[in-house]
């Protein structure tokens, strides 16, 4: 049980490191590409998973755990509330 808790702590720490990076990348994407607002959380989630998978040199986490951490970071980067909130319009 203690080993699982340590692994989850590592995943959450990794997600905490990825979240501000992902938020900055998403902000740059929103400023440069016209996107429908309701797709932004989904794009952030996918980009977070990709960033988590691509970060293999920086952590010894398994592939699956890196993907989970990236997904958590993606959801944190845009805000989980945006997934359920219906938005109309598009970005700049």
N, C-alpha and C positions, 0 to 999 in steps of 0.2 A: 504494500500500500504506500509506503514511504517513497519508493522508487517512482511510482506513478505521479505522486504529488510533485516530486522534483522535476519530472518531465513536463508537467503542466505549467509549473512556474517558469521553466525555460521557454516554453512556447509563448507564454504571455509576455515575458520580457522581450523576446524576439519581435513579437507583434507590436510592442510599445516602441521599439526602435524603428520599425518599418512604417508606422502610422504617420509621423510627420513628413517623412520622405514621400510617401504616397500622396499625402494631402497636397504637398507642393507640386508634385507631378500632375495631379488631377486639376489643380488650379491653373497650371500652365496650359493644359489641354483645353480647359473650359474657355480660357482667354483667346486661344488661337483657332479652335475648331468649333463650328456651329453644331451643337448637339441638342436633341430634345432633353428637357430637364428630367423626364422620368426615366431615361436610360443612364443617367450619370451614376447612380448607386451600383447598377449592374456592371458598368464599365469599371468602376472603382474596385468592385469585388474581383472581377476577372484580372485586372491589372495587379491587384494585391497578391493573388495566387501566383501569377507569373513572377512577380518580384520575389516572393517567398521562395519559389523554386529556383530562381536564378541566384539566390544568395548562398549557394552551397559552400563557397570557400570561407564564409564568415561564421559558420556554425557547424556543429557536428550532429544536428538533428536529422532524423530520417526524412525522406522525401515527403511522406504523408504529413508529418508534423510541420515541416516547412510550409506546405500548402495550406494547412490549417492556420498557421500563424499569419500567412499572407492574406488569407480570407478575413481573419479577425481585423487585421490592419486596414484592409479595404473597406470593411464596414465602419470602422472607427474613423477612417479618413473622410467619409462623406456624412456620417451620422446615420445611425440605424433608423432614425425616425423618417428619413427620406425614402426608405423602401416602402413604407406603408402609406405615405402621404402622396396623394395624387397631385401632380404638378402639370400645368399647361405651359406652353411656350417653349423657348429654346434659349441656349446661351448666346453670348455675343457672337 
